Amino acid sequence: MDRNRVYYISALINDSDCLPQSPDGMPASLILASQSPRRKQLLRILGPSFDVISADIVETVSNTENPEDVVVRLAREKAAAVSENHPDAVVIGADTIVVLDDEILGKPASRAEAISMLKLLSDRSHTVLTGVSLQHKTTGQNILFAESTRVEFGPLKESEIQAYLDTGSSFDKAGGYGIQDDGGALFVKGIDGDYFNVMGLPIYRLNKMMRKHFPSLFHYD
């Protein structure tokens, strides 16, 4: 998997110097189409102020679909759902999954499923994929990319898994763990790639894309 792959860029503007603007001429606003506290925390690092509006979509995932295509599609659908009512804003959609042996591991629906996932990940390496969509409906810009990070787990004891699940932190995270959690962090033997991508937002790549395609968001520079 190429973590530097840009999937698709659409721009319906002719002047490369035309920056997204609201009708009053001010720099376009920024919206994060996610209620994830981790994504909100990471996006604040980039600097621009933003609003949070949760995307109301049905997330469908199939193991017959390429994992990279899955996260890019879901990110695009989330951003599009919010952009529909906020065409002058730059909207960020994101989706994160864990992939092991070409099988997609989403958020566990039960304690038993979380146990099964963590046992599968124990003493092995897996891939964390985050798809990102940057959309500005007024100009038709739609930047899509996926970031990939390899994560290696050490061997997990049953007692460690049970103790982690007792914290309740497992159930809202792909693969059943959070690398930033006190317990989840202790599972990780090593990573290759963007650490923040595992948290749910690849901020290095996102910062580069935002500054390249939507520099007016950084009007304080």
N, CA, C and O of each residue as an XYZ file, in Angstrom:
884
protein
N       0.834     -1.204      0.000
C       0.000      0.000      0.000
C       0.869      1.255      0.000
O       1.832      1.347      0.761
N       0.530      2.216     -0.851
C       1.309      3.447     -0.951
C       0.650      4.527     -0.118
O      -0.402      5.049     -0.486
N       1.278      4.867      1.024
C       0.638      5.837      1.893
C       0.776      7.256      1.379
O       0.265      8.185      2.005
N       1.456      7.452      0.250
C       1.565      8.782     -0.337
C       0.672      8.929     -1.565
O       0.832      9.858     -2.357
N      -0.263      8.003     -1.706
C      -1.112      8.010     -2.884
C      -2.252      9.006     -2.736
O      -2.997      8.955     -1.758
N      -2.393      9.913     -3.699
C      -3.550     10.797     -3.768
C      -4.515     10.163     -4.759
O      -4.150      9.898     -5.905
N      -5.737      9.923     -4.323
C      -6.680      9.184     -5.132
C      -7.296     10.018     -6.234
O      -7.400      9.564     -7.373
N      -7.712     11.252     -5.903
C      -8.515     11.993     -6.857
C      -8.574     13.439     -6.435
O      -8.836     13.751     -5.274
N      -8.333     14.309     -7.373
C      -8.493     15.732     -7.101
C      -9.355     16.326     -8.204
O      -9.022     16.241     -9.386
N     -10.461     16.926     -7.804
C     -11.368     17.567     -8.750
C     -11.422     19.047     -8.446
O     -11.619     19.438     -7.295
N     -11.247     19.885     -9.471
C     -11.331     21.331     -9.260
C     -12.075     21.955    -10.433
O     -11.627     21.845    -11.575
N     -13.192     22.601    -10.172
C     -13.984     23.227    -11.210
C     -13.726     24.728    -11.222
O     -14.657     25.526    -11.327
N     -12.452     25.106    -11.114
C     -12.087     26.513    -11.180
C     -10.943     26.659    -12.173
O     -10.122     25.754    -12.320
N     -10.892     27.787    -12.846
C      -9.885     28.010    -13.879
C      -8.695     28.788    -13.371
O      -7.587     28.631    -13.885
N      -8.904     29.626    -12.369
C      -7.837     30.471    -11.855
C      -7.223     29.802    -10.636
O      -7.895     29.654     -9.615
N      -5.960     29.393    -10.718
C      -5.309     28.699     -9.611
C      -5.146     29.595     -8.395
O      -4.893     29.113     -7.291
N      -5.294     30.926     -8.601
C      -5.163     31.840     -7.472
C      -6.503     32.119     -6.792
O      -6.565     32.861     -5.812
N      -7.568     31.522     -7.314
C      -8.889     31.735     -6.728
C      -9.039     30.871     -5.487
O      -9.101     29.646     -5.582
N      -9.098     31.507     -4.328
C      -9.199     30.786     -3.071
C     -10.653     30.693     -2.640
O     -11.434     31.609     -2.901
N     -11.029     29.599     -1.981
C     -12.408     29.489     -1.510
C     -12.771     30.650     -0.592
O     -12.054     30.946      0.364
N     -13.893     31.306     -0.891
C     -14.348     32.410     -0.066
C     -15.849     32.301      0.169
O     -16.589     31.769     -0.659
N     -16.273     32.811      1.304
C     -17.692     32.909      1.581
C     -18.245     34.109      0.818
O     -17.473     34.917      0.302
N     -19.590     34.239      0.736
C     -20.165     35.335     -0.065
C     -19.711     36.725      0.345
O     -19.704     37.633     -0.486
N     -19.324     36.919      1.621
C     -18.906     38.258      2.045
C     -17.424     38.513      1.791
O     -16.885     39.546      2.190
N     -16.766     37.554      1.115
C     -15.377     37.742      0.748
C     -14.372     37.301      1.779
O     -13.169     37.342      1.522
N     -14.835     36.877      2.952
C     -13.921     36.403      3.986
C     -13.451     34.998      3.652
O     -14.120     34.287      2.903
N     -12.309     34.585      4.195
C     -11.841     33.226      3.938
C     -12.894     32.200      4.322
O     -13.626     32.375      5.296
N     -12.958     31.132      3.546
C     -13.956     30.099      3.780
C     -13.811     29.510      5.177
O     -12.704     29.391      5.700
N     -14.935     29.146      5.770
C     -14.900     28.500      7.074
C     -14.514     27.037      6.920
O     -14.535     26.482      5.822
N     -14.168     26.436      8.026
C     -13.719     25.052      8.042
C     -14.640     24.243      8.939
O     -14.972     24.673     10.043
N     -15.055     23.064      8.466
C     -15.923     22.181      9.230
C     -15.314     20.795      9.285
O     -14.871     20.259      8.269
N     -15.292     20.224     10.468
C     -14.905     18.831     10.639
C     -16.178     18.000     10.711
O     -16.997     18.180     11.613
N     -16.339     17.089      9.756
C     -17.550     16.268      9.692
C     -17.378     15.013     10.548
O     -17.488     13.889     10.058
N     -17.108     15.228     11.823
C     -16.867     14.104     12.733
C     -17.048     14.569     14.167
O     -16.661     15.682     14.523
N     -17.640     13.707     14.992
C     -17.767     13.991     16.416
C     -16.630     13.347     17.210
O     -16.634     13.408     18.440
N     -15.670     12.738     16.541
C     -14.572     12.067     17.229
C     -13.763     13.060     18.060
O     -13.236     14.025     17.508
N     -13.652     12.851     19.360
C     -12.839     13.763     20.181
C     -11.369     13.726     19.795
O     -10.662     14.719     19.963
N     -10.904     12.603     19.285
C      -9.496     12.501     18.874
C      -9.232     13.343     17.629
O      -8.208     14.020     17.544
N     -10.142     13.305     16.674
C      -9.962     14.114     15.463
C     -10.058     15.608     15.786
O      -9.313     16.414     15.229
N     -10.957     15.967     16.667
C     -11.050     17.374     17.070
C      -9.747     17.830     17.724
O      -9.251     18.921     17.443
N      -9.206     17.000     18.585
C      -7.952     17.318     19.263
C      -6.811     17.506     18.264
O      -6.012     18.434     18.390
N      -6.741     16.628     17.282
C      -5.649     16.689     16.310
C      -5.805     17.864     15.350
O      -4.820     18.513     14.999
N      -7.039     18.140     14.924
C      -7.245     19.242     13.984
C      -6.895     20.586     14.615
O      -6.465     21.503     13.916
N      -7.071     20.711     15.913
C      -6.710     21.963     16.598
C      -5.219     22.266     16.457
O      -4.820     23.430     16.485
N      -4.398     21.234     16.308
C      -2.951     21.430     16.180
C      -2.619     22.238     14.920
O      -1.631     22.971     14.898
N      -3.438     22.106     13.877
C      -3.151     22.766     12.608
C      -3.364     24.272     12.667
O      -2.770     25.006     11.876
N      -4.201     24.750     13.589
C      -4.329     26.188     13.772
C      -5.640     26.816     13.415
O      -6.194     27.536     14.246
N      -6.196     26.591     12.202
C      -7.430     27.293     11.843
C      -8.591     26.911     12.762
O      -8.700     25.767     13.204
N      -9.453     27.887     13.040
C     -10.651     27.588     13.807
C     -11.602     26.764     12.938
O     -11.576     26.862     11.711
N     -12.432     25.958     13.578
C     -13.350     25.108     12.817
C     -14.579     24.803     13.652
O     -14.569     24.896     14.880
N     -15.640     24.436     12.943
C     -16.860     23.951     13.569
C     -16.930     22.447     13.401
O     -16.270     21.873     12.534
N     -17.735     21.816     14.237
C     -17.925     20.373     14.169
C     -19.378     20.085     13.850
O     -20.277     20.511     14.575
N     -19.610     19.358     12.760
C     -20.951     18.915     12.385
C     -20.851     17.442     12.027
O     -20.146     17.077     11.086
N     -21.541     16.609     12.758
C     -21.479     15.170     12.511
C     -22.173     14.826     11.197
O     -23.248     15.347     10.898
N     -21.553     13.949     10.421
C     -22.132     13.504      9.152
C     -23.123     12.368      9.415
O     -22.788     11.369     10.052
N     -24.327     12.538      8.921
C     -25.374     11.528      9.111
C     -25.423     10.628      7.884
O     -26.188     10.878      6.952
N     -24.601      9.576      7.888
C     -24.590      8.633      6.776
C     -24.645      7.207      7.323
O     -24.352      6.962      8.493
N     -25.021      6.287      6.462
C     -24.965      4.863      6.795
C     -23.630      4.340      6.297
O     -23.364      4.352      5.095
N     -22.784      3.879      7.218
C     -21.452      3.411      6.854
C     -21.517      1.930      6.488
O     -21.711      1.072      7.350
N     -21.352      1.648      5.210
C     -21.351      0.270      4.733
C     -19.921     -0.149      4.400
O     -19.198      0.566      3.706
N     -19.526     -1.308      4.901
C     -18.176     -1.825      4.679
C     -18.276     -3.270      4.233
O     -18.987     -4.077      4.833
N     -17.549     -3.584      3.164
C     -17.526     -4.950      2.664
C     -16.081     -5.394      2.490
O     -15.246     -4.635      1.998
N     -15.791     -6.624      2.897
C     -14.440     -7.148      2.732
C     -14.123     -7.499      1.282
O     -12.999     -7.891      0.968
N     -15.111     -7.361      0.397
C     -14.849     -7.569     -1.031
C     -14.327     -6.289     -1.678
O     -13.828     -6.321     -2.803
N     -14.439     -5.164     -0.972
C     -13.970     -3.871     -1.475
C     -12.550     -3.625     -0.979
O     -12.210     -3.964      0.155
N     -11.730     -3.036     -1.832
C     -10.368     -2.713     -1.445
C     -10.390     -1.805     -0.221
O     -11.101     -0.801     -0.218
N      -9.616     -2.140      0.832
C      -9.662     -1.341      2.067
C      -9.377      0.143      1.854
O     -10.028      0.988      2.468
N      -8.414      0.469      0.995
C      -8.120      1.874      0.742
C      -9.311      2.572      0.085
O      -9.613      3.727      0.386
N      -9.981      1.851     -0.818
C     -11.166      2.423     -1.453
C     -12.288      2.634     -0.441
O     -13.051      3.595     -0.547
N     -12.389      1.735      0.542
C     -13.427      1.848      1.570
C     -13.271      3.145      2.356
O     -14.226      3.909      2.492
N     -12.054      3.397      2.880
C     -11.883      4.577      3.726
C     -11.994      5.866      2.938
O     -12.479      6.870      3.459
N     -11.549      5.854      1.684
C     -11.684      7.053      0.854
C     -13.153      7.308      0.538
O     -13.613      8.449      0.587
N     -13.887      6.250      0.215
C     -15.316      6.402     -0.091
C     -16.086      6.927      1.120
O     -16.893      7.848      0.992
N     -15.841      6.347      2.287
C     -16.566      6.783      3.473
C     -16.210      8.217      3.855
O     -17.078      8.985      4.269
N     -14.942      8.577      3.718
C     -14.535      9.959      3.994
C     -15.236     10.923      3.041
O     -15.702     11.987      3.449
N     -15.303     10.541      1.781
C     -15.977     11.385      0.784
C     -17.466     11.533      1.100
O     -18.021     12.628      1.007
N     -18.109     10.418      1.476
C     -19.544     10.464      1.772
C     -19.830     11.320      3.002
O     -20.829     12.038      3.043
N     -18.955     11.245      4.004
C     -19.146     12.069      5.208
C     -19.021     13.553      4.877
O     -19.848     14.364      5.296
N     -17.978     13.900      4.121
C     -17.784     15.306      3.760
C     -18.916     15.805      2.877
O     -19.374     16.936      3.038
N     -19.371     14.977      1.948
C     -20.438     15.386      1.031
C     -21.745     15.633      1.769
O     -22.490     16.553      1.431
N     -22.027     14.803      2.787
C     -23.266     14.963      3.546
C     -23.333     16.311      4.243
O     -24.397     16.926      4.315
N     -22.199     16.770      4.756
C     -22.158     18.058      5.442
C     -22.043     19.204      4.431
O     -22.645     20.260      4.629
N     -21.286     19.009      3.363
C     -21.111     20.056      2.348
C     -22.425     20.457      1.698
O     -22.584     21.597      1.264
N     -23.366     19.522      1.630
C     -24.644     19.786      0.979
C     -25.337     20.999      1.590
O     -25.949     21.793      0.876
N     -25.242     21.142      2.906
C     -25.885     22.261      3.598
C     -24.925     23.398      3.921
O     -25.344     24.430      4.446
N     -23.644     23.221      3.613
C     -22.635     24.245      3.903
C     -21.686     24.364      2.705
O     -20.499     24.060      2.820
N     -22.209     24.807      1.555
C     -21.409     24.809      0.316
C     -20.224     25.755      0.328
O     -19.279     25.551     -0.434
N     -20.237     26.790      1.172
C     -19.138     27.749      1.196
C     -18.023     27.365      2.152
O     -16.992     28.036      2.210
N     -18.222     26.295      2.897
C     -17.213     25.856      3.857
C     -16.324     24.772      3.242
O     -16.745     24.020      2.363
N     -15.107     24.717      3.724
C     -14.236     23.579      3.436
C     -14.556     22.518      4.482
O     -14.449     22.768      5.683
N     -14.945     21.345      4.025
C     -15.391     20.286      4.930
C     -14.403     19.131      4.898
O     -14.017     18.651      3.832
N     -14.001     18.693      6.093
C     -13.097     17.557      6.230
C     -13.894     16.338      6.661
O     -14.545     16.350      7.706
N     -13.841     15.288      5.855
C     -14.406     13.995      6.229
C     -13.263     13.005      6.400
O     -12.280     13.058      5.661
N     -13.384     12.105      7.365
C     -12.325     11.123      7.603
C     -12.919      9.808      8.080
O     -13.971      9.780      8.718
N     -12.238      8.735      7.765
C     -12.657      7.418      8.246
C     -11.406      6.563      8.451
O     -10.466      6.612      7.657
N     -11.414      5.785      9.523
C     -10.248      4.966      9.881
C     -10.665      3.512     10.062
O     -11.689      3.225     10.681
N      -9.866      2.597      9.521
C     -10.096      1.178      9.708
C      -8.764      0.487     10.006
O      -7.689      1.020      9.732
N      -8.871     -0.706     10.570
C      -7.721     -1.578     10.783
C      -7.829     -2.743      9.803
O      -8.908     -3.302      9.610
N      -6.706     -3.104      9.189
C      -6.698     -4.196      8.216
C      -5.681     -5.241      8.639
O      -4.516     -4.930      8.889
N      -6.137     -6.482      8.715
C      -5.269     -7.613      9.050
C      -5.546     -8.734      8.061
O      -6.674     -9.215      7.952
N      -4.506     -9.147      7.341
C      -4.656    -10.213      6.329
C      -5.783     -9.883      5.352
O      -6.581    -10.750      4.998
N      -5.841     -8.630      4.924
C      -6.842     -8.143      3.967
C      -8.260     -8.144      4.521
O      -9.210     -7.922      3.770
N      -8.422     -8.388      5.811
C      -9.733     -8.326      6.440
C      -9.867     -7.006      7.197
O      -8.973     -6.611      7.946
N     -10.995     -6.333      6.988
C     -11.242     -5.048      7.623
C     -11.816     -5.264      9.014
O     -12.798     -5.983      9.198
N     -11.176     -4.623      9.993
C     -11.661     -4.660     11.366
C     -12.182     -3.273     11.715
O     -11.412     -2.315     11.791
N     -13.473     -3.169     11.925
C     -14.071     -1.892     12.296
C     -14.172     -1.756     13.804
O     -13.342     -2.294     14.537
N     -15.173     -1.047     14.264
C     -15.389     -0.884     15.700
C     -16.119     -2.113     16.231
O     -17.118     -2.527     15.643
N     -15.656     -2.697     17.310
C     -16.330     -3.893     17.841
C     -17.725     -3.553     18.354
O     -17.941     -2.516     18.982
N     -18.663     -4.447     18.071
C     -20.044     -4.218     18.491
C     -20.339     -4.804     19.864
O     -21.397     -4.545     20.438
N     -19.412     -5.589     20.391
C     -19.632     -6.231     21.681
C     -18.290     -6.527     22.338
O     -17.242     -6.427     21.700
N     -18.330     -6.890     23.616
C     -17.111     -7.254     24.326
C     -16.477     -8.498     23.693
O     -15.258     -8.583     23.548
N     -17.315     -9.442     23.325
C     -16.802    -10.674     22.710
C     -16.086    -10.372     21.392
O     -15.049    -10.965     21.095
N     -16.642     -9.452     20.607
C     -16.007     -9.097     19.333
C     -14.701     -8.347     19.576
O     -13.734     -8.538     18.839
N     -14.662     -7.501     20.595
C     -13.431     -6.787     20.928
C     -12.339     -7.761     21.360
O     -11.180     -7.615     20.973
N     -12.709     -8.745     22.155
C     -11.740     -9.768     22.586
C     -11.184    -10.505     21.369
O      -9.977    -10.717     21.254
N     -12.083    -10.889     20.466
C     -11.666    -11.605     19.259
C     -10.701    -10.769     18.424
O      -9.698    -11.284     17.929
N     -11.002     -9.481     18.266
C     -10.132     -8.601     17.478
C      -8.750     -8.484     18.098
O      -7.743     -8.618     17.403
N      -8.696     -8.236     19.394
C      -7.407     -8.043     20.055
C      -6.579     -9.319     20.053
O      -5.352     -9.259     19.978
N      -7.228    -10.459     20.133
C      -6.497    -11.727     20.048
C      -5.934    -11.935     18.644
O      -4.847    -12.490     18.485
N      -6.670    -11.493     17.632
C      -6.165    -11.571     16.261
C      -4.945    -10.670     16.061
O      -4.006    -11.035     15.354
N      -4.966     -9.493     16.690
C      -3.877     -8.528     16.526
C      -2.649     -8.873     17.366
O      -1.552     -8.392     17.084
N      -2.825     -9.697     18.390
C      -1.746    -10.029     19.324
C      -0.532    -10.629     18.622
O      -0.647    -11.575     17.842
N       0.653    -10.046     18.922
C       1.933    -10.556     18.431
C       2.039    -10.548     16.909
O       2.726    -11.386     16.325
N       1.353     -9.593     16.264
C       1.364     -9.496     14.807
C       1.396     -8.032     14.389
O       1.207     -7.128     15.204
N       1.637     -7.822     13.103
C       1.583     -6.475     12.528
C       0.302     -6.320     11.725
O      -0.152     -7.258     11.070
N      -0.273     -5.128     11.783
C      -1.464     -4.833     11.007
C      -1.326     -3.434     10.407
O      -0.378     -2.709     10.708
N      -2.271     -3.072      9.567
C      -2.265     -1.768      8.894
C      -3.446     -0.936      9.373
O      -4.575     -1.418      9.457
N      -3.163      0.319      9.683
C      -4.228      1.282      9.984
C      -4.338      2.235      8.802
O      -3.361      2.877      8.417
N      -5.531      2.322      8.231
C      -5.795      3.196      7.093
C      -6.763      4.295      7.491
O      -7.800      4.032      8.099
N      -6.420      5.526      7.146
C      -7.350      6.640      7.305
C      -7.552      7.303      5.950
O      -6.597      7.728      5.300
N      -8.810      7.383      5.539
C      -9.156      8.119      4.335
C      -9.578      9.518      4.710
O     -10.231      9.717      5.734
N      -9.212     10.498      3.889
C      -9.541     11.900      4.149
C     -10.129     12.525      2.888
O      -9.647     12.300      1.778
N     -11.172     13.308      3.084
C     -11.771     14.077      1.995
C     -11.809     15.543      2.396
O     -12.274     15.884      3.483
N     -11.323     16.399      1.523
C     -11.399     17.855      1.684
C     -12.298     18.386      0.575
O     -11.923     18.367     -0.597
N     -13.471     18.855      0.942
C     -14.444     19.287     -0.067
C     -14.832     20.738      0.107
O     -15.024     21.222      1.223
N     -14.945     21.430     -1.031
C     -15.498     22.783     -1.056
C     -16.512     22.806     -2.182
O     -16.148     22.935     -3.351
N     -17.779     22.682     -1.834
C     -18.841     22.454     -2.811
C     -18.983     23.604     -3.795
O     -19.257     23.375     -4.974
N     -18.803     24.833     -3.335
C     -19.000     25.987     -4.204
C     -18.060     25.955     -5.400
O     -18.480     26.246     -6.520
N     -16.806     25.608     -5.183
C     -15.839     25.569     -6.287
C     -15.695     24.176     -6.888
O     -15.041     24.013     -7.918
N     -16.301     23.165     -6.253
C     -16.221     21.810     -6.777
C     -14.945     21.089     -6.425
O     -14.684     20.006     -6.947
N     -14.142     21.668     -5.547
C     -12.895     21.003     -5.164
C     -13.176     19.820     -4.243
O     -13.982     19.908     -3.316
N     -12.500     18.724     -4.517
C     -12.659     17.509     -3.727
C     -11.331     16.765     -3.729
O     -11.002     16.067     -4.688
N     -10.575     16.916     -2.652
C      -9.262     16.283     -2.544
C      -9.403     15.050     -1.668
O      -9.872     15.139     -0.534
N      -9.001     13.912     -2.187
C      -9.131     12.641     -1.488
C      -7.778     11.956     -1.390
O      -7.022     11.910     -2.360
N      -7.483     11.429     -0.221
C      -6.269     10.629     -0.082
C      -6.417      9.654      1.071
O      -7.295      9.798      1.921
N      -5.544      8.665      1.083
C      -5.518      7.685      2.176
C      -4.099      7.594      2.718
O      -3.128      7.610      1.960
N      -3.994      7.499      4.018
C      -2.703      7.345      4.683
C      -2.657      5.971      5.355
O      -3.643      5.515      5.934
N      -1.496      5.322      5.269
C      -1.338      3.972      5.800
C      -0.207      3.933      6.823
O       0.876      4.467      6.579
N      -0.459      3.307      7.955
C       0.547      3.135      9.002
C       0.578      1.670      9.429
O      -0.467      1.065      9.663
N       1.780      1.104      9.530
C       1.925     -0.263     10.018
C       2.126     -0.226     11.530
O       2.925      0.555     12.046
N       1.393     -1.077     12.223
C       1.469     -1.150     13.680
C       1.780     -2.588     14.086
O       1.130     -3.528     13.628
N       2.772     -2.747     14.942
C       3.143     -4.078     15.435
C       2.744     -4.204     16.902
O       3.125     -3.379     17.732
N       1.979     -5.241     17.208
C       1.608     -5.554     18.582
C       2.561     -6.594     19.164
O       3.027     -7.488     18.458
N       2.842     -6.469     20.440
C       3.493     -7.544     21.147
C       2.454     -8.587     21.544
O       1.265     -8.386     21.296
N       2.866     -9.686     22.149
C       1.900    -10.699     22.595
C       1.035    -10.159     23.731
O       1.545     -9.546     24.669
N      -0.264    -10.387     23.644
C      -1.207     -9.888     24.640
C      -1.688    -11.031     25.531
O      -2.089    -12.085     25.038
N      -1.646    -10.819     26.823
C      -2.187    -11.789     27.761
C      -3.697    -11.579     27.890
O      -4.207    -10.476     27.693
N      -4.391    -12.657     28.224
C      -5.832    -12.576     28.430
C      -6.167    -11.531     29.487
O      -7.131    -10.780     29.338
N      -5.378    -11.481     30.548
C      -5.638    -10.528     31.628
C      -5.470     -9.087     31.151
O      -6.194     -8.199     31.601
N      -4.522     -8.844     30.242
C      -4.314     -7.503     29.706
C      -5.502     -7.078     28.845
O      -5.960     -5.938     28.918
N      -5.988     -8.006     28.037
C      -7.141     -7.715     27.190
C      -8.364     -7.403     28.040
O      -9.071     -6.429     27.780
N      -8.616     -8.223     29.051
C      -9.786     -8.021     29.894
C      -9.699     -6.696     30.660
O     -10.693     -5.982     30.793
N      -8.514     -6.380     31.157
C      -8.334     -5.136     31.895
C      -8.568     -3.923     30.985
O      -9.150     -2.926     31.411
N      -8.117     -4.013     29.748
C      -8.315     -2.919     28.812
C      -9.796     -2.756     28.477
O     -10.300     -1.635     28.410
N     -10.478     -3.852     28.269
C     -11.898     -3.774     27.952
C     -12.699     -3.207     29.122
O     -13.728     -2.564     28.916
N     -12.239     -3.440     30.323
C     -12.922     -2.911     31.499
C     -12.916     -1.382     31.529
O     -13.761     -0.768     32.181
N     -11.961     -0.767     30.821
C     -11.918      0.702     30.772
C     -13.011      1.269     29.882
O     -13.346      2.449     29.986
N     -13.576      0.430     28.995
C     -14.607      0.884     28.071
C     -14.078      1.606     26.859
O     -14.857      2.088     26.037
N     -12.767      1.691     26.731
C     -12.162      2.480     25.660
C     -12.156      1.765     24.309
O     -11.936      2.390     23.272
N     -12.394      0.482     24.326
C     -12.238     -0.315     23.112
C     -13.337     -0.099     22.085
O     -13.101     -0.247     20.886
N     -14.531      0.249     22.536
C     -15.709      0.058     21.706
C     -15.980      1.144     20.672
O     -16.829      0.945     19.802
N     -15.300      2.271     20.730
C     -15.514      3.297     19.714
C     -14.308      3.457     18.807
O     -14.107      4.510     18.201
N     -13.505      2.403     18.719
C     -12.270      2.497     17.942
C     -12.115      1.310     17.004
O     -12.402      0.170     17.369
N     -11.653      1.597     15.783
C     -11.406      0.536     14.814
C     -10.356     -0.432     15.351
O      -9.326     -0.017     15.883
N     -10.628     -1.710     15.207
C      -9.692     -2.714     15.701
C      -9.803     -2.963     17.187
O      -9.146     -3.858     17.717
N     -10.629     -2.179     17.870
C     -10.850     -2.395     19.285
C      -9.796     -1.825     20.204
O      -9.727     -2.206     21.373
N      -8.954     -0.899     19.694
C      -7.946     -0.302     20.573
C      -7.647      1.127     20.138
O      -7.884      1.508     18.992
N      -7.120      1.910     21.077
C      -6.645      3.254     20.778
C      -5.182      3.368     21.159
O      -4.812      3.078     22.296
N      -4.349      3.785     20.225
C      -2.917      3.861     20.483
C      -2.593      4.936     21.518
O      -1.539      4.892     22.152
N      -3.506      5.907     21.690
C      -3.287      6.992     22.640
C      -3.775      6.641     24.037
O      -3.500      7.379     24.984
N      -4.493      5.533     24.189
C      -4.997      5.131     25.503
C      -3.872      4.593     26.376
O      -2.887      4.054     25.871
N      -4.023      4.742     27.681
C      -3.019      4.201     28.602
C      -2.842      2.708     28.407
O      -1.716      2.210     28.412
N      -3.940      1.987     28.235
C      -3.848      0.540     28.035
C      -3.447      0.180     26.626
O      -2.550     -0.638     26.424
N      -4.109      0.787     25.633
C      -3.832      0.469     24.242
C      -2.403      0.767     23.838
O      -1.823      0.041     23.031
N      -1.831      1.820     24.385
C      -0.450      2.178     24.060
C       0.534      1.083     24.465
O       1.578      0.915     23.835
N       0.197      0.347     25.508
C       1.092     -0.697     25.994
C       1.075     -1.942     25.117
O       1.935     -2.811     25.260
N       0.105     -2.037     24.212
C       0.046     -3.167     23.293
C       1.036     -3.008     22.143
O       1.452     -3.990     21.528
N       1.415     -1.744     21.856
C       2.130     -1.418     20.615
C       3.631     -1.565     20.791
O       4.249     -0.876     21.602
N       4.203     -2.473     20.018
C       5.644     -2.717     20.047
C       6.389     -1.745     19.137
O       7.528     -1.371     19.415
N       5.742     -1.342     18.057
C       6.381     -0.402     17.137
C       5.422      0.025     16.045
O       4.412     -0.633     15.799
N       5.746      1.142     15.386
C       4.943      1.604     14.259
C       5.861      2.055     13.128
O       7.014      2.425     13.350
N       5.323      2.015     11.913
C       6.017      2.518     10.730
C       5.036      3.433     10.004
O       4.121      2.966      9.326
N       5.237      4.739     10.155
C       4.331      5.689      9.528
C       3.878      6.752     10.511
O       4.499      6.963     11.553
N       2.791      7.415     10.165
C       2.267      8.547     10.936
C       1.529      8.040     12.172
O       0.509      7.361     12.059
N       2.052      8.376     13.357
C       1.415      7.987     14.613
C      -0.005      8.548     14.709
O      -0.928      7.857     15.137
N      -0.166      9.809     14.304
C      -1.470     10.459     14.427
C      -2.502      9.850     13.487
O      -3.704      9.934     13.736
N      -2.026      9.237     12.407
C      -2.923      8.518     11.511
C      -3.639      7.390     12.246
O      -4.808      7.111     11.979
N      -2.934      6.743     13.171
C      -3.524      5.659     13.947
C      -4.595      6.213     14.892
O      -5.557      5.518     15.217
N      -4.429      7.449     15.326
C      -5.430      8.103     16.168
C      -6.662      8.528     15.381
O      -7.724      8.752     15.962
N      -6.527      8.639     14.056
C      -7.696      8.959     13.246
C      -7.570     10.128     12.300
O      -8.513     10.421     11.565
N      -6.406     10.825     12.291
C      -6.240     11.956     11.383
C      -4.748     12.149     11.081
O      -3.981     12.489     11.982
N      -4.328     11.939      9.836
C      -2.912     12.099      9.477
C      -2.556     13.570      9.302
O      -2.595     14.097      8.190
N      -2.209     14.226     10.399
C      -2.143     15.691     10.382
C      -0.980     16.235      9.546
O      -1.084     17.345      9.022
N       0.120     15.494      9.404
C       1.215     15.995      8.553
C       0.725     16.138      7.116
O       0.862     17.200      6.509
N       0.159     15.075      6.581
C      -0.338     15.091      5.201
C      -1.514     16.047      5.057
O      -1.603     16.772      4.066
N      -2.405     16.058      6.020
C      -3.562     16.938      5.968
C      -3.141     18.398      5.952
O      -3.697     19.193      5.195
N      -2.168     18.760      6.777
C      -1.665     20.130      6.804
C      -1.115     20.541      5.446
O      -1.383     21.644      4.970
N      -0.342     19.649      4.818
C       0.225     19.958      3.500
C      -0.878     20.165      2.466
O      -0.815     21.096      1.663
N      -1.884     19.297      2.487
C      -2.971     19.393      1.512
C      -3.807     20.656      1.727
O      -4.185     21.325      0.766
N      -4.089     20.975      2.976
C      -4.889     22.168      3.256
C      -4.156     23.430      2.836
O      -4.756     24.333      2.254
N      -2.865     23.498      3.124
C      -2.098     24.691      2.761
C      -1.920     24.822      1.254
O      -1.825     25.934      0.734
N      -1.875     23.695      0.552
C      -1.726     23.728     -0.904
C      -3.031     24.118     -1.588
O      -3.028     24.955     -2.491
N      -4.139     23.524     -1.172
C      -5.401     23.703     -1.890
C      -6.327     24.747     -1.270
O      -7.169     25.315     -1.966
N      -6.181     25.005      0.031
C      -7.049     25.962      0.709
C      -6.228     26.885      1.606
O      -6.461     26.941      2.814
N      -5.268     27.610      1.025
C      -4.366     28.450      1.868
C      -5.094     29.573      2.591
O      -4.603     30.059      3.610
N      -6.273     30.006      2.085
C      -6.977     31.092      2.761
C      -7.445     30.709      4.155
O      -7.776     31.585      4.954
N      -7.479     29.412      4.463
C      -7.830     29.002      5.806
C      -6.778     29.419      6.815
O      -7.065     29.572      8.002
N      -5.550     29.602      6.329
C      -4.432     29.984      7.198
C      -4.155     31.474      7.032
O      -3.024     31.881      6.768
N      -5.197     32.278      7.189
C      -5.082     33.716      6.900
C      -4.223     34.444      7.916
O      -3.879     35.610      7.726
N      -3.868     33.737      9.024
C      -3.030     34.395     10.021
C      -1.556     34.300      9.667
O      -0.738     34.968     10.300
N      -1.180     33.476      8.656
C       0.239     33.317      8.281
C       0.786     34.605      7.650
O       1.957     34.659      7.274
